[in-house]
Amino acid sequence: MRTNAPRPGISNRNLSSNDFSRIARAIKAARQSRLKVRVGALVVVSGKKAAAAANRERNHPRLGHLDASVHAEIAALKKLGGTARGGTIYIARLGARGRLLPSFPCRRCLPAVEASGVRRIVWWDGSAWV
């Protein structure tokens, strides 16, 4: 079985070994989701305080498809109390077969991530962690 674990040397940005272990934690969180497209997020503040979360179903899509899920980024930020001043968020998105998919925050999550004070977003662009 082929693994999608991050490896040093596949990034177009200088990521540390700590970054890669945190990416692995975001992937682990994504694997916990029960949705078709699984997303995991890990927020780290000051290298100490961390919160991980997976996306999950909020209600049945027929009841409101635009608000059918709780996004991983929002759930992880809520675990930290909504503030992550100066922190980093790591986002991993897995398809139904476990393959990494591009994982930049959606247009609904990006404003919340920015408002929380996160200064750095690490995500998979389809070929590298950026």
C-alpha positions, 0 to 999 in steps of 0.5 A, a space after each residue: 500500500 502506498 503511503 501519503 505521508 509527507 517527506 522532507 524534500 517535497 516542499 517548495 518552502 523550507 519546512 522543518 522536521 517539526 512541520 512534517 510531524 505536524 503535517 502527519 498529525 493533520 493527516 491523522 485527524 483527516 483520517 478520523 473524518 467519516 465524510 467522503 472528502 476528509 479534512 484534518 487541521 492542526 493549529 499550533 501556537 507558540 510551539 506548545 498549545 495545539 488543537 487538531 480536528 477533522 471535518 464532520 457532518 453537522 446535519 443531513 445535506 438535504 436539510 441545508 447543503 451549504 451548511 452540512 458540515 463543520 469544517 476542520 479548520 473552524 473546529 480546531 480553532 474553536 478548540 483553542 477558543 477561537 484565537 491563535 495569534 501568531 500560530 500556524 495551521 496545518 491542513 490536510 485533505 484526503 479523497 475517498 481512497 486516502 489520496 492527498 488532495 489540495 487543501 487550501 482553506 475554503 472561502 468560508 474558512 479563510 476569513 476565520 483563520 485570518 481573524 484568529 491571528 494565524 500567521 502561517 498556513 501550511 497546506 498541500 497544493 497538489 504537488 508540494 506542501 506550501 
